[in-house]
Amino acid sequence: MEAPVATLKILGSHPGGELFEITVEIGRPVKVSGTPEEWACPCEVRPFEGGRFKPHSDCSFQALTLALTSAIRCLEYFREDGGQLFYAPGIPFEFEPFLVALRSVNSDA
């Protein structure tokens, strides 16, 4: 992704597997051409297959929020499938603050 506005680099491992790097990048919301009020915000969670998102919305703020939510959900699904997340080897990634933010957004919907 060219010039992400936010980046997160952590480590992951599948059950019984070796550590690998996970990179989350959130791009800048962009106005969709040819539409009066449509915005999109790119998001990538590498190296996961299906980890590229570009949610659309009628405002840039919501497009950004949807991109962040998509990234958090991607990491959450990996963890639910038995994957583990780490800041560094042996140091677990503190995932709960992200989930609290996600639940808060979803409960307001």
Buried (B, 14 or more C-beta within 10 A) or exposed (E): BEEBEBEBEBBBBEEEEEBEEBBBBBBBBBEBEEEEEBBBBBBBBEEBEEBBBBBBBEEBEBBBBBBBBBBBBBBBEBBEEEBBBBEEEEEEBEBEEBBEBBEEBEEEE
